[in-house]
Amino acid sequence: MIENNANVIKKELLKVINNFEKPGILFPLEELQENWKNFWFLNGDRWNYNNIKKCPKTYQLLKKIGVKREALFALLKPGSEIKPHKGTGNYVIRCQLPLLNIPNNSSSGIQCGPGPYQGEKRYHYTNKLIIFDDSNWHGAWNNSNLNRIVLIFDVLDPSINEEKYNECKSVHTNK
């Protein structure tokens, strides 16, 4: 459903492309403050209603598929890298939908695995989802000469139910 509506999402993305923010405390590394910009729909299971108003069709699609925890447009500048890191828990599955300035080759992608710079490299292809467990080590790069933008969102891990999700989220929040 998301891939089939990529052009609808992309139209809304183009309307808000100048409203991206620095990642702030989420990723405090200095180089990321200038190289990685975000437009949040959902952060910590809290919807950003100002941004939703600007992208109502994207919001409806995200709600329809049952997005959890995080949903955002993420811009990575040319020649930039997000160093390997781990997400907060394996109770959601992370999805990326490459939308804009995607080179469709090995110059933009992610790597997921058991340790930093280990595991499978997956390359961004326009409108083709990449799905992975972000509780594993993962990093991203953009070696192209354009700002690369993807839609990032989380969905419930199919092995757990809503009650277990809330339990896991509570444990993570209270750490």
HELIX and SHEET records of a PDB file:
HELIX    1   1 GLU A    3  ASN A    5  5                                   3    
HELIX    2   2 ALA A    6  VAL A   16  1                                  11    
HELIX    3   3 ILE A   17  ASN A   19  5                                   3    
HELIX    4   4 GLY A   24  LEU A   26  5                                   3    
HELIX    5   5 GLU A   30  ASN A   35  1                                   6    
HELIX    6   6 TYR A   49  LYS A   54  1                                   6    
HELIX    7   7 PRO A   56  LYS A   64  1                                   9    
HELIX    8   8 GLU A  162  THR A  173  1                                  12    
SHEET    1   A 6 ARG A  46  TRP A  47  0                                        
SHEET    2   A 6 TRP A  36  ASN A  43 -1                                        
SHEET    3   A 6 VAL A  67  LEU A  76 -1                                        
SHEET    4   A 6 ARG A 148  LEU A 156 -1                                        
SHEET    5   A 6 VAL A  92  LEU A 100 -1                                        
SHEET    6   A 6 ILE A 130  PHE A 132 -1                                        
SHEET    1   B 4 SER A  80  HIS A  85  0                                        
SHEET    2   B 4 TRP A 137  ASN A 142 -1                                        
SHEET    3   B 4 SER A 108  GLY A 113 -1                                        
SHEET    4   B 4 GLU A 120  TYR A 123 -1                                        
END                                                                             
